[in-house]
Amino acid sequence: ARKQRAAAAGAIEAIVAAMQAHPQVAGVQEDGCGALANVCSGDDAAALARKQRAADAGGIEVAVAALQAHPQVAGVQEDGCGALANVCSGD
């Protein structure tokens, strides 16, 4: 219910916007990817809709950009992969 509430409040778009605004700040990228991973977890219909919403908002691109911008920051690499794994899973 909290994931759905966050999505309804515009959290997905806000996360993507924060990551776009601060591409060189590893902490923003790490936490942004972690937040995307969390809000996009699950495999029910609502989760699939959140994953699509994240993809439509640019979530895939910001996660990839974070991975590319911070190759030596393990936390960004871990959470970036987690975000991509969750956003890209399912139909």
Phi, psi and chi 1 to 4 in degrees:
 res  aa     phi    psi   chi1   chi2   chi3   chi4
   1 ALA       -  -36.1      -      -      -      -
   2 ARG   -68.7  -36.6  -68.6 -173.2  -55.6 -100.4
   3 LYS   -62.5  -42.8  -67.2  174.3 -166.6  173.8
   4 GLN   -67.8  -38.6 -157.3   56.8   33.6      -
   5 ARG   -63.9  -42.1 -174.5  172.0  171.6 -177.0
   6 ALA   -62.3  -44.9      -      -      -      -
   7 ALA   -62.2  -42.9      -      -      -      -
   8 ALA   -63.5  -29.8      -      -      -      -
   9 ALA   -80.3   -4.7      -      -      -      -
  10 GLY    93.1   17.7      -      -      -      -
  11 ALA   -61.8  -39.0      -      -      -      -
  12 ILE   -60.9  -48.1  -67.8  169.1      -      -
  13 GLU   -66.4  -36.7  -66.9   79.1    6.5      -
  14 ALA   -66.2  -39.3      -      -      -      -
  15 ILE   -62.2  -48.8  -66.8  162.8      -      -
  16 VAL   -60.4  -42.8  170.4      -      -      -
  17 ALA   -63.3  -41.3      -      -      -      -
  18 ALA   -63.9  -41.5      -      -      -      -
  19 MET   -67.2  -36.2  -67.6  177.0   70.3      -
  20 GLN   -69.7  -33.5  -69.8  170.3  -26.7      -
  21 ALA   -76.2  -24.0      -      -      -      -
  22 HIS  -133.1   59.5  -55.7  -77.0      -      -
  23 PRO   -65.5  -24.5   24.0  -34.2      -      -
  24 GLN   -96.5    2.4  -65.7  -54.1  -43.4      -
  25 VAL   -96.7  103.8 -178.5      -      -      -
  26 ALA   -57.9  -38.2      -      -      -      -
  27 GLY   -62.7  -40.1      -      -      -      -
  28 VAL   -65.7  -42.0  172.6      -      -      -
  29 GLN   -65.9  -43.6  -59.7  -54.9  -54.6      -
  30 GLU   -63.9  -49.6 -177.6  174.3  -14.3      -
  31 ASP   -68.6  -35.8  -71.2  -12.9      -      -
  32 GLY   -62.5  -45.4      -      -      -      -
  33 CYS   -63.8  -40.7  -75.9      -      -      -
  34 GLY   -62.3  -41.7      -      -      -      -
  35 ALA   -66.2  -42.4      -      -      -      -
  36 LEU   -60.8  -43.0  -81.6  177.1      -      -
  37 ALA   -59.3  -43.2      -      -      -      -
  38 ASN   -67.1  -49.2  -74.4  -19.0      -      -
  39 VAL   -69.7  -21.6   78.1      -      -      -
  40 CYS  -100.1   11.3  -67.2      -      -      -
  41 SER   -81.3  158.1   64.8      -      -      -
  42 GLY   110.2  168.9      -      -      -      -
  43 ASP  -137.9   13.8   57.0    7.3      -      -
  44 ASP   -83.3  178.9   60.5   -4.0      -      -
  45 ALA   -61.2  -39.5      -      -      -      -
  46 ALA   -65.6  -39.7      -      -      -      -
  47 ALA   -65.2  -41.8      -      -      -      -
  48 LEU   -62.3  -36.0  -67.4  174.9      -      -
  49 ALA   -67.5  -38.5      -      -      -      -
  50 ARG   -65.8  -39.8  -68.6 -169.3  -55.1  -88.2
  51 LYS   -61.2  -44.1  -66.8  168.2 -163.9  -88.4
  52 GLN   -65.3  -39.9 -174.0   61.3   53.4      -
  53 ARG   -62.9  -41.8 -175.1  167.2  173.5  175.0
  54 ALA   -63.9  -43.4      -      -      -      -
  55 ALA   -62.0  -45.0      -      -      -      -
  56 ASP   -63.5  -30.6  -68.2  -15.5      -      -
  57 ALA   -81.5   -7.3      -      -      -      -
  58 GLY   100.7   15.4      -      -      -      -
  59 GLY   -63.0  -35.9      -      -      -      -
  60 ILE   -65.7  -46.3  -67.0  169.5      -      -
  61 GLU   -65.3  -40.3  -68.5   78.4    7.2      -
  62 VAL   -70.5  -33.3  -66.4      -      -      -
  63 ALA   -66.4  -43.2      -      -      -      -
  64 VAL   -63.5  -43.0  170.1      -      -      -
  65 ALA   -61.7  -38.7      -      -      -      -
  66 ALA   -63.9  -44.1      -      -      -      -
  67 LEU   -60.0  -41.6  -70.2  167.7      -      -
  68 GLN   -72.7  -35.7  -67.3  171.9  -24.8      -
  69 ALA   -76.9  -24.2      -      -      -      -
  70 HIS  -131.2   60.6  -56.7  -78.9      -      -
  71 PRO   -66.7  -21.4   24.8  -34.6      -      -
  72 GLN   -98.2    1.1  -60.2  -55.6  -43.2      -
  73 VAL  -100.9  104.3 -177.5      -      -      -
  74 ALA   -58.3  -39.0      -      -      -      -
  75 GLY   -63.8  -39.1      -      -      -      -
  76 VAL   -65.8  -42.1  173.8      -      -      -
  77 GLN   -62.5  -44.6  -62.1  -61.4  -58.6      -
  78 GLU   -64.4  -51.2 -178.2  176.4   -7.0      -
  79 ASP   -72.8  -30.0  -73.5  -12.1      -      -
  80 GLY   -64.6  -43.7      -      -      -      -
  81 CYS   -64.5  -39.9  -71.0      -      -      -
  82 GLY   -62.6  -41.3      -      -      -      -
  83 ALA   -62.6  -47.2      -      -      -      -
  84 LEU   -63.4  -39.6  -70.6  171.8      -      -
  85 ALA   -60.5  -42.8      -      -      -      -
  86 ASN   -76.7  -45.6  -77.2   -6.0      -      -
  87 VAL   -63.7  -35.4  172.9      -      -      -
  88 CYS   -92.1   -0.2  -65.0      -      -      -
  89 SER   -88.0  151.6   68.1      -      -      -
  90 GLY    91.7 -167.0      -      -      -      -
  91 ASP   -80.9      -  -70.7  -23.7      -      -
